């Protein structure tokens, strides 16, 4: 009940200056007054001591949980952290760190930065920072690693069952939006763009100019795993390949002043160079604006798997006492007029989860050349690759850190000296399957969940005895599928394992070098660009 009560009250506060407030003044004022008196009575009269800030934090989070996951509240410290994340300039140890209940796990130390220089490796479990035990720290323990450039921090960590210590000297760190670029096959520019920060378009432009000077005549833009960022930078990157005054994206909101059209502002760098964009299911937001716009304008071929499907735009709004919120204000539409938003946060299922739009709900649109494209489900590639789309079992294995943990074990039990010679064997895959078995990996399919729900309903209707044999046969068939699913997904799982293991030995730089040699998506992109007639066929109806 508390959740339902807080939602209209706090939402009214957030939209105080908006059109919705003015058009529903009495209801908003009424709810504010109710909330104010309730909040006062709880803090004055509740039998135990209460923390006003915690109560309000719960109220705010309850309200926002009923909206979409991109509408978020930031206190003063969060505002600074968000600003740092946007610019990609920060002070710290130079590693991706995962926070768990009782430890900090090094996910990836970056080459020649503090964590790497101190000898920390992926999989190290930090249990103590200076004199603070991570398990006893109530806030985000990752903040303990931050500090002024030049300052030191002592960490105690566990590695392969042994407890060790290290001293790190923090540094000012600037991470690039373009994390790799190189000339491959003599005339193809391969550019990896990981985030749409304020420097994204400038770095992409600089990389392309450099590679063209080296002889590049074609471009592969790799947006896999890119979660997005600044919309303006997405427009600028499209502008590299598309002439001035071309519509790239439109935003539409219930508030007219937020309705915007974004056109390319400058002369393009190259309107003729063939372009292939690689995406996957983690390419979102600004990545989808770039890939969707180039697809709609028939300016490039999109390869990989269907993108995430985030067609929503957020805007920061200042609040009192240095706090801030990021609120979803509009949907965006690619040049053909489609919104690629895949999840419906406003019509949730019985568990309160957002529902995914189904194929039959998609609407067809036309590209500049008359090709058919669809809304509602992310950007669908022109060339879909089975290796690129994670299967349910691969996703379950990845999300539960089995790939990560196996790679950690592999690193400490195998010596790999040369990237060109590295290749996982059938024995390695057999070892991985045994590792899953030893760690009690269980994979529950959505079909099983539906059947379990159905048999419970059958018991209530007292028809379970009549269908029990059929039900058991279905479960046996599902189990047979699950037993063979690992082998059926061998190619994808081996690819995931290879990526993680290569990063352990040769850092991310080595992974991108490997991609240029052996990655299926890059190989397909190169094949498409190898023949101009093949490339142009993708762009015709």
Residue pairs with C-beta under 8 A, 6 or more apart in sequence:
2 58
2 59
2 62
3 62
3 63
3 65
3 66
5 35
5 38
6 35
6 59
6 60
6 62
6 63
7 62
7 63
7 66
8 27
8 31
9 31
9 32
9 34
9 35
9 59
9 63
10 35
10 59
10 60
10 63
11 63
12 21
12 27
12 28
12 31
12 32
13 32
14 317
14 325
14 327
15 21
15 28
16 28
18 255
19 254
19 255
20 254
21 28
39 52
39 55
39 56
42 50
42 55
43 50
43 52
43 55
60 73
61 73
64 71
64 72
64 73
67 328
67 345
68 312
68 328
68 345
68 354
69 345
70 310
70 312
70 314
70 326
70 328
71 314
71 325
71 326
71 327
71 328
72 325
72 326
73 319
73 323
73 324
73 325
74 81
74 82
74 323
74 324
74 325
74 326
75 322
75 323
76 321
76 322
76 323
78 324
79 322
79 323
79 324
82 324
82 326
84 90
86 197
86 198
86 229
86 230
87 197
87 198
88 174
88 175
88 176
88 177
88 195
88 197
88 199
89 172
89 173
89 174
90 146
90 172
90 173
91 146
91 147
91 148
91 149
91 170
91 171
91 172
91 173
92 114
92 145
92 146
92 147
92 170
92 171
92 173
93 113
93 114
93 115
93 118
93 120
93 145
93 153
93 168
93 170
94 109
94 110
94 113
94 114
94 115
94 116
94 171
94 173
95 106
95 107
95 108
95 109
95 110
95 113
95 114
95 115
95 116
95 120
96 106
96 107
96 108
96 110
97 104
97 105
97 106
97 107
97 126
97 142
97 145
98 104
98 105
98 107
99 105
99 140
99 141
99 142
101 135
102 127
102 134
102 135
103 125
103 126
103 127
103 134
103 135
103 158
104 125
104 126
104 129
104 134
104 141
104 142
104 144
104 145
105 123
105 124
105 125
105 126
106 115
106 120
106 121
106 122
106 123
106 124
106 125
106 126
106 157
107 122
107 404
108 122
108 503
108 508
109 115
109 116
109 120
109 121
109 122
110 116
110 175
110 507
110 508
111 507
111 508
111 509
113 171
113 173
114 168
114 169
114 170
114 171
115 168
117 168
117 169
118 166
118 167
118 168
118 169
119 166
120 155
120 157
120 166
120 168
121 159
121 411
121 504
122 404
122 407
122 408
122 411
122 503
122 504
123 159
123 404
123 405
123 407
123 408
123 411
124 157
124 158
124 159
125 157
125 158
125 159
126 134
126 145
126 155
126 156
126 157
127 133
127 134
127 135
127 156
127 157
127 158
127 163
128 134
128 155
128 156
129 141
129 144
129 145
129 153
129 154
129 155
130 144
130 153
130 154
132 144
134 141
134 144
137 144
144 153
145 153
145 155
145 168
145 170
146 170
147 153
147 170
148 170
149 170
149 171
149 172
150 169
150 170
150 171
151 169
151 170
152 167
152 168
152 169
152 170
153 167
153 168
153 170
154 165
154 166
154 167
154 168
155 165
155 166
155 167
155 168
156 163
156 164
156 165
157 163
157 164
157 165
157 166
158 164
160 412
176 194
176 199
176 203
177 193
177 194
177 195
177 196
177 197
177 199
177 200
177 203
177 204
178 191
178 192
178 193
178 194
178 200
178 203
178 204
178 206
178 207
179 192
179 193
179 194
179 508
179 512
180 190
180 191
180 192
180 508
180 509
180 512
181 189
181 190
181 191
181 192
181 207
181 208
181 210
181 211
182 190
182 211
182 512
182 513
182 516
183 189
183 190
183 211
183 214
183 215
183 216
184 190
184 220
184 516
184 522
184 526
185 526
185 530
186 215
187 215
187 216
187 217
187 218
188 216
188 217
188 218
188 219
188 220
188 526
188 529
189 207
189 208
189 211
189 212
189 216
189 218
189 219
189 220
190 220
190 222
190 512
190 515
190 516
190 522
191 204
191 207
191 208
191 211
191 219
191 220
191 221
191 222
192 222
192 512
193 200
193 203
193 204
193 221
193 222
193 223
193 226
193 237
194 225
194 226
195 226
195 227
195 228
195 229
196 226
196 228
196 229
196 230
196 231
196 233
196 234
196 237
196 285
196 286
196 287
197 229
197 230
197 233
198 230
198 233
200 229
200 230
200 233
200 236
200 237
201 233
201 236
201 237
201 239
201 240
204 221
204 237
204 240
205 240
205 269
208 216
208 219
208 240
208 269
208 270
209 269
212 270
216 273
217 273
217 274
218 273
218 274
218 275
218 276
218 529
219 241
219 273
219 274
219 275
219 276
220 276
220 277
220 278
220 522
220 525
220 526
220 529
221 275
221 276
221 277
221 278
221 290
221 300
222 278
222 515
222 521
222 522
223 277
223 278
223 279
223 283
223 287
223 290
223 291
224 278
224 279
224 280
224 282
224 283
224 304
224 388
224 521
225 280
225 282
225 283
226 282
226 283
226 284
226 286
226 287
227 282
227 284
227 285
227 287
228 234
228 284
228 285
228 286
228 287
228 288
228 310
229 285
229 286
230 286
231 249
231 251
231 262
231 286
231 289
231 313
231 332
232 262
233 286
234 248
234 249
234 286
234 287
234 289
234 290
234 293
235 248
235 249
235 262
235 263
235 264
235 265
235 289
236 265
237 290
238 246
238 248
238 264
238 289
238 290
238 293
238 294
239 246
239 248
239 264
239 265
239 266
239 268
240 268
240 269
240 270
241 268
241 269
241 270
241 271
241 273
241 275
241 294
241 299
241 300
242 248
242 264
242 268
242 271
242 293
242 294
242 297
242 299
243 264
243 267
243 268
243 271
244 263
244 264
244 265
244 266
244 267
244 268
245 263
245 264
246 263
246 264
246 297
246 335
247 261
247 262
247 263
247 335
248 262
248 263
248 264
248 289
248 293
248 335
249 261
249 262
249 289
249 293
249 332
249 333
249 334
249 335
250 259
250 260
250 261
250 262
250 332
250 333
251 258
251 259
251 260
251 262
251 313
251 330
251 331
251 332
251 333
252 259
252 330
252 331
252 332
252 333
253 259
253 329
253 330
253 331
255 329
258 315
258 329
258 330
259 330
260 330
271 299
274 300
274 529
274 532
274 535
275 294
275 299
275 300
275 301
276 300
276 301
276 302
276 303
276 525
276 528
276 529
276 535
277 290
277 291
277 294
277 295
277 300
277 301
277 302
277 303
278 302
278 303
278 304
278 521
278 522
278 525
279 287
279 288
279 291
279 302
279 303
279 304
279 305
279 307
279 379
279 381
280 304
280 305
280 307
280 388
280 389
280 521
281 305
281 306
281 307
281 308
281 378
281 389
281 390
282 308
283 291
283 304
283 307
283 308
283 379
284 307
284 308
284 309
284 310
285 308
285 310
287 307
288 307
288 308
288 309
288 310
288 311
288 340
288 378
288 379
289 332
289 334
291 300
291 302
291 307
291 379
292 334
292 338
292 340
292 379
293 299
293 334
293 335
294 300
294 302
295 302
295 334
295 367
295 373
295 379
295 382
296 334
296 335
296 336
296 338
296 365
296 367
296 368
296 373
297 335
297 367
297 368
298 367
298 368
298 369
298 371
298 539
301 382
301 383
301 528
301 535
301 538
301 539
302 379
302 381
302 382
302 383
303 381
303 382
303 383
303 385
303 521
303 524
303 525
303 528
304 381
304 383
304 384
304 385
304 388
304 521
305 381
305 384
305 385
305 388
305 389
305 390
306 377
306 378
306 379
306 380
306 381
306 384
306 389
307 340
307 378
307 379
308 342
308 378
309 340
309 341
309 342
309 343
309 376
309 377
309 378
310 340
310 341
310 342
311 331
311 332
311 333
311 339
311 340
311 341
311 342
312 328
312 330
312 331
312 332
312 341
313 328
313 329
313 330
313 331
313 332
314 326
314 327
314 328
314 329
315 326
315 327
315 329
316 324
316 325
316 326
317 324
317 325
317 326
317 327
318 324
319 325
331 339
331 341
332 339
333 339
334 340
335 368
336 365
336 366
336 367
336 373
337 365
338 363
338 365
338 373
338 374
338 375
338 376
339 375
339 376
340 375
340 376
340 377
340 378
340 379
341 357
341 375
341 376
342 356
342 357
342 376
342 377
342 378
343 354
343 355
343 356
343 357
344 354
344 355
344 356
344 357
345 354
347 355
348 354
348 355
349 355
356 377
357 376
357 377
359 377
361 376
362 374
362 375
362 376
362 377
363 374
363 375
363 376
364 372
364 373
364 374
365 372
365 373
365 374
365 375
366 372
366 373
367 373
369 539
369 540
369 541
370 541
371 539
371 540
371 541
372 541
373 380
374 380
381 388
382 538
383 524
383 528
383 538
385 520
385 521
385 524
386 492
387 491
387 492
387 495
387 520
387 521
388 520
388 521
390 398
390 492
391 485
391 489
391 492
392 443
392 445
392 446
393 443
393 482
393 485
393 486
393 489
394 489
394 492
394 493
394 496
396 443
397 403
397 436
397 441
397 443
397 493
397 496
398 496
400 441
402 435
402 436
402 439
402 441
403 493
403 496
403 497
403 500
404 500
405 439
406 432
406 435
406 497
407 497
407 500
407 501
407 503
407 504
408 504
409 435
410 428
410 501
410 504
411 501
411 504
411 505
416 422
416 501
416 505
419 502
419 505
419 506
419 510
419 513
419 514
420 517
422 498
422 501
422 502
422 505
422 514
423 498
424 494
424 497
424 498
424 501
428 497
429 490
429 493
429 494
429 497
432 493
432 497
433 486
436 486
443 482
443 485
445 478
445 481
445 482
447 478
448 475
448 478
451 471
451 474
451 475
451 478
455 464
455 467
455 471
458 464
458 467
458 471
464 471
486 493
495 520
498 514
499 511
502 510
502 511
502 514
503 510
503 511
506 513
506 514
515 522
516 522
527 534
528 534
528 535
528 538
529 535
